[in-house]
C-alpha cells in the first residue's frame, strides 16, 4: 500500500497484536473492544484500514470497487507497490493468477470452467467414501487411551479427500500437508525468509506433480477432478495447464486449512462445554442426524473462525469511513470479529448449535464466495458425527491448560489438541 495512506487515513488508530501469543490464543476480548470503540481504524503496523463489524464487512465484500487483486488494472509502479521479489516468482505467479485472487473478466471465466468439474453432485457423491475414511481412522484410534486430535484425526481426512478428489497417487500424498502448510505461512504478515523459501519450493514441487498428472489424464482419463478439469470446456474455452495447476493448489490450501482448523477448534469448543457435546453424542446414532451436525458446524465456524482475517484492495479512489483510499490500498476484514458482532447475532459469545439464521462470514460473500464451501461443510459434519458415535466419552486430557496454537493469526489453528477416550 502507498505509504501516503498514513497521511490520508482520517481514522482513529489502533494496532492488532497479531504476533502476541495471548491474542492468538483468545482474540475475542480485544476484537470486542475494537468493534465497539473503533469499528473502522488504521493499523500503522499493517498499514491498512481495518473493519470489525459484520454489516461493514459484508458490504465491502459485495462492493466491486474492491477486489482481491489490482494488478489486472494497474502496474506495480502505478500502485506504489515494491517490485516483485524474484525469490518467490513461482509463488507470486500462483498467487496472482488463481481463481481466488483473480478479478472479472478472468475470474468469471475461471469460475465458470472450474464449476463444470467441481460440481455439488461430485461433492455429495463423496459422502460414502468420506465415511469409510473416517471409520478407518477411528478404528486405529479406539485402542489408544490418549492422542492428539489435530494430527491423528483432523489433519488426515482433508488431505486424503482432496488427494482422492484430484486423483493424486497414494505414494505422493504424504507431501500434500507439508506443501499446504508451507504455502499458507506466506500469507502471514512479515513472513520470514525461510518461510518465503519453503513456500516457493512447495509451489514448484506441487506444480511439477500436477503437471505430470495432467499429462497422464489427457492420455488416460479417469474419474477424478484433474480429468474433469482437463476436459472442462465452455464455448470452446478450456483451462490452460497453468490455470489447472493453480486451481488444484488452491483447492488443497483453501479447503484443507479451513477443514483442519475448523474441526479441531470446534471439538475444543464442544469439549469445554460438555452439555453441548452430550447433546450431539445423543443425536449422533440416528441415521437422520446429519442436518443437526450441519447446523452445529455452521455455528462452530462462526464461534471460532478458522481464517479470521481476509483482505480486499481498492480498485479506484474511495472514501471509506473517512479514509481517502487510492487504488492499491488494502483493507483488512476481521471475519472473526464480524462473526461475534451483537448487531447481527443474538448472544454472539454463546455457542448455540441450532442457531438459525446463521449468516456468518467464514466462507466470504460476493463473487469470491468459497468454491470449496460445500466440501468443507460435508467433511466437517461427517467428521464430527463419526467422532461422537465412536468416542462418546471423549474429553480433554488437560482441561485446565490452554491449548497451544501454531503462532499465526491469518491462518489460526491449534498446534495440537490432546484428548482421551476412556
N, C-alpha and C positions, 0 to 999 in steps of 0.2 A: 504494500500500500504506500502511496506517496506520503513522505514524512510530513508534508504540509497539513495533513489531517489534524495534527496536534494543534495547529493554529485555527482550524476551521470547525472544531468539534462541536461547540455550542452546547455541550452536555456536561452534567456532573461527572466527576472522575472517580473510578473505583478500580480495584485490582482483583482478579480471580487468582487465588493461590494454587495454581494448577500443579505445582511441584511439592505442595505441603502434604505429607502423608496423612495428617489428620483430616484434611479437606477431602482427599481421595477416599478415605475410609468412610466418611459421612458428610457429603457436601450439602445436605439438605437444610440444616440450620442457617448456614451462610447464604444459600440461594434464597431462602425465605426473606432474609434481611434485605438483600439486594432487590428482590421482587417488590417489596413494599416501599423501600426508601429511594431506590434509584432504578426503576424498571427499565430505563434505557440509559446506558452510561458509556463513557470512553475508558478503555483499559490501556494505559500507556505502555505496559509491558507487552501486551499483544498487539498494540497499535490498531485496535479495532473498536468499532461500536458494538456493544453487546446488548441483546434484547433478552428479557427474562419472563415476560408474561405470555400466556397462551394466545390471546387474541392478536397481539402484535406479531408473534412468531408465525401464526397461521396465515395472517395477511401477507407477510413478506414472502412466505413460501409460494404463494399464488401470484405474486407480483412479478410480471415478466420484465420489469425494469431491473431485476436482479437475476443472476444466473450462477451456475456452478463454475463457469469459465467466462473469461472475457477475451481470450486470445483469438476467437473467431471474428472479432470485430476490430481489435487493436493489436499493435505490436507491443512488445515488452517496453520499448523506449517510450511509446505514447502513453503507456500506463504508469510509467515511472518505476517499473519493476527492475530488479537487477538482472543481468544476463543469466541465461540458463547455465546450470552447473554441469560441465561435461562429465563429471564423476558419477552422475546419475542420469545419463542420457536415456538408458532403456527404461528406467522407472518413469521419467518425465514423459517419454513417448507413450507409455501405457496410461499414465495418469491424465494426460491431456487429450486422449483420444477415445477412452472407453465410454460406454453409454452414460454412466453416472455423471461424468464431467463434460459431457457434450451439450450443445445447445441447438435449437432448431436452426436450419432445417436438418442438420446432421442427426441430432437426437431423434427427431421424428422418424427418419429413415431407419436408423439402427434399432429403435424400439419396435417398430413395425416388423422388421425382419426377425429379431430375436423372439418376439411373441409368437411367431409362426412355429417356432420349435419348442419354446418354454411355455407350454400351454397349461392351464389349470387341470385339464384332464391328465396330462403327463404326471403332474404332481400328485393328484389323487390316486393314480394307479400305483404310486409308491407305498401306499399305506401298509399293505401286507408285507412288503419287503422290509420296511422300517420296523414293524412289529417283530419280525423274525430276528433282525439285527439286535434289537433291544433285549429280546428273550435270551439270545446267546450271551450278550454282555452280562445280564443279570445272573445267568447260570454260573458264570465264572466268579461272581462276587458273593453269592449266597454263602459260600463256605468261609468267607473272610469275616472276622469279627469287626474289623475296622479298616477303612480305606479312604482315599482321597477322592471325593466325588467329582472334582474337576477333571483330573487326569484319567480316572478309571471309568467314568460314566458320561460326563458332559462333553468331553472332547472327542471321543472316538466316533460317536454317531454321525455328526455333521460331516466329518471327513469321509467316512465310509459312504454316506448317501451321495455327497457331491461326486465322489470318485466313481460310484456306480452310475450315477446320472450321466456324467460326462463320458464314461467308458474308459477311465484310467486303469491300466492293468494293475493287478494286486501287488506285484513286486515294486511298483513305483509309488504306491500310496503313502508309504511312511514319510515321504518327503513333503507332502502337501501341508501338514500342520506347521512345520518349521518355516516353509516358504511363506505361508499366510501370516504367521507371527512376525516375520522379518519385514514384510511389505507394509503392514499396518503400523509398525512402530514409526515409520517415517511421517505419519500424519500427526504425531505429537509435536507440540511446539519445541523448538530448539533441539531437534534430533541430533545425536552425536555423530561424528564422522564414521564411527564403527557401525552405527545403525544405518547410516547412508550407504555404506559399502555392502552391508548384508542385504539390504532391500534391493539394491541394484543387481547383486548376484542372484537373488531369488527370482527376480523378473526374468533375467537371462536364462536361468536353468528351467524355470517353468515354461517359458516360451518355447524352448528347444523341445521339451517333451510334447507340448501341444502341437507344435508344427509337424513333428513326426507322426503323431496320432491322426491329425487331419489328413495327412498324405495317405495313410493306411485306409482311412474311412472313405476317401474318394475312390480308392481302388476296390475296397471290400466293405460296402456299407453294412452297418449293424443297427440294432435297435437301441441307440443311445443318443445323448444330446449332441455330441460332436457331429455325428452323422446328420442329425436333424438340422444343425446349424450350417453344415456344409451344403445341404440340399435346399435350405430355405431360399425361396425366390418370390419376388413380388414385382410384377410388371417387368420381368426380365432382369431385375436387380438382385444381386447376391452380396453377401458379406465378403469383403476381401479377406485374405488369410490373416492379416494383422488385426482386422476387426474381430475375426473369430477368436483369435488368441486372447485379445484384450477382454472380450466378453467372458471367456472361460475363467480367466484370472479373477475378474470382478465377481463372478458367481461364487468362487471359492472364498474370497476375502469377505465380501459383504454378508453372505449367508452364514458362513462359518463363525465369524466373530460374534454376531448377534445371537446365534443359537447357543454357543458355549457359555457366553457371559449371561445371557438371559436365563438359561436353565439353572446355572449354579447360584446366581443371585436370588432367583425365585425360590429355590429349595431352602436357601439360608433364611429368607424372609418367612417361609412357612414353618420351618423348624423352630424359629424363635417365637412363633405363635401356635402352640400345639393344638388349640381348638380349630384353627383353620386347616392344619394338617390332618387332623382326625376327620373333619368333615369330608375332605377329599378321599381319605382312606375308606370311609364308609360307603362312598358312592362308587368307588373305582371298580368293584367287581361287576357291576351291571353292564350289559352289552350296550345300552343306550346312554352311557355316561360321558361319551366324548364331548357333546356340546357343553357340559358343565366344565370340563377341563379346558376347552377352548376359551370359555369365558374367564376362567381363572388365569390363563396365560395372558390374556389382554390386560387384566388388572396387574399382574406381576410385572409386565413390561412397562406399564405406566408407573407403578410404585417405585421401582428401582431400574431406571433406564440404562440399558447396556451401552448405548452410544450417546452420551449426554450432550455433546456439542457438535453442531454442524455449522457450515459457513455458506454464505452467498456473497457474490461480488456485484457491485454496482456496475451496470452497463451503460448508464447515462447520468448526467448531473441530476441529483435528487436531494431534496431536503428531507432528512429523516430525523424526526424528533428534535429539530434544531441543529442537527449536524449537516453541513453542506458537503454532501458526498460527491465525488467525481468518479468517472469510470476507473475501475480497478480497485477502488476502496472496498475493504472487506467488512462484513457484518457477521458477528458470531451469534448463533442462535442456541440458547440454552434449553434444549429439549427437556432435560431433567428438571429444570425449574418450571417450564410451562406445564409439564405433567403433574406438578403439585400446586398449580395455581387455584386458589379457592374461588376465584371469579368464574372458573369453568367446572370445577369438581367440588361436590359437597364432601366435607371432611377429607381433604386430599391427603393428609398424612396417615389416614387409616386404610388398612388393607381390606377391601370389600370384594370378595371373589366373584360376586354376581353383579357387580356394578354395571348398570345399563341406563343410558348410553355411556360409552367409554371412548370419547374422541381423543385418545392420546396421540402424541406426536411422534412416537417411536419409529415409525416407518416413513415419516415425512408426509408431504402433501404436494399437490400440483403435479406438474409433468414429470418430476423426479421421484414420485412415489415409488417405494422399493419394489422392484420387479420380483424379487425373491420372497416377498412377504408371505404368500400362501404356503410356500415350502417351510419357511421358518415357523409359522404358526402350527402347521401339521406336526413337524418334528417335536416342537416343544410340548404340545398337548399329548402326543403319544408317549413321549419320554416321561412326562410327569405321571401319567396314568399307570404306565408299566412299573414305575418305581413305587407308587402307592400300593399296587397289587402285590408286588414281590416282597417289599420290605415295609409293612405297615407300622412296625415299631421303630423305624429309623429315627435316630436322634443325633444331635451334635456331640462330638467327642469332648469338646472343650467349650461348653455353653457359656462360661463366664469370660472367655477370651475373645478379643477382636479377631475376626478372620483377616488374613493377610491379602492385600491387593497387589496387582502386578506393578503398580507405580505410575500408570498413565491415567489421564482423565478423559481424553478424547475417545480412547478405546479403554473403557473402565471395566475391569474384570477381576475376579478372585484368582489369586495365585494358587490357592488350594482350599479345600473345604473338607476337614476331617470329620467323618461321620461314622457311626456304628449301628449295627443292626443285631441286637441280642437275640 
